[in-house]
């Protein structure tokens, strides 16, 4: 196979397919997306599906809010039902420091049009009756947030991208990127060579290796995270919000008649392993006992593991390399990439076309670490 492309996108998750759609819809011809497995086979299909604008960083708030708008019109614009449930996000706060931090975040969110607010413990329990308020000081909630189905988003974007002329190559691995001086000339793949002068890295947890092909440091480190689904829960409120005990990171939301739940594991070591294990279960049960003891009686019916794509400050890498011509990247989202996919697709389209994006993402450049200018995000799960 010998192809020519205006743009080669590496990675077939939500980020890659969103970028492909936005480029093709804008009239960019010969967009080729390369995915070494099936679409959404990486981190996207393993995500919990949460969508929110409740962040501490203005850039993330605006990316989240813009994406929420896109998810809201997805069925009409893209033609795909994504199972969107606008049931809100509820953060449970148990320390004075957490309360102060979220109060500041809510003020910032409100100034940007996000309808979040602080709640009392009693108000939080009215929204999420499976929790206990013991030791709870306050909560933060936004009704615009919620959750949807990650795979549906990817396949919707992919179908729409194809309809606008983009080509998607599955089971095609990138093996190298050819350079002439500081200019990209081609992408080598297991199916052959693709002549191009532009590469967009949307490879998630695998982005560091793609950046290394052109000498660009993308400081992304993979970390396994596990999720479980429970048996049906009798009387589960249909409006149950995505509920997060911020101190322990325990979270849950409705998944069909049961619950999807998970939490971080501080003992997990960086790496690409995605097999499941039970080492996290004692800490999970301890968190349940403390904040949602009703969950302890539920039988787990499924478990899986996926990869977070963490950066040193747990914030995204979005931009264009300065050391090599036309190498763009959108990666390192540290757990909130799925929910920012629509907005980031817009931004990368505009960066490629030389337009001014709706949001200045220069502070999220990969070069910020060399410049000692990290951009930390506090509202992480």
Buried (B, 14 or more C-beta within 10 A) or exposed (E): EEBEBBBBBBBBBBBBBBBBBBBBBBEBEBBBBBBBEEBBBBBBBBBBBBBBBBBBBBBBBBBBBBBBBBBBEBBEBBEBEBBBBBBBBBBBBBEEEBBEBBBEBBEBBEEEEBBBBBBEBEBBBEBBEBBBBEEBBBBBBBBBBBBBBBBBBBBBBBBBBBEBBBBBBBEBBBEEBBBEEBEBEBBBBEBEBBBBBBBBBBBBBBBBEBBEBBEBBBBBBBBBBBBBBBEEBEEBBEEBBBBBBBBBBBBBBBBEEBBBBBBBBEEBEEEEBBEBEEEBBEBBEEBBEBBBBEBEEBEBEEBBBBBBBBBBBBBBBBBBBEEBBBBBBBBBBBBBBBBBBBBBBBBBBBBBEEEEBEBEBEBBBBBBBEEEEEBEBBBBB
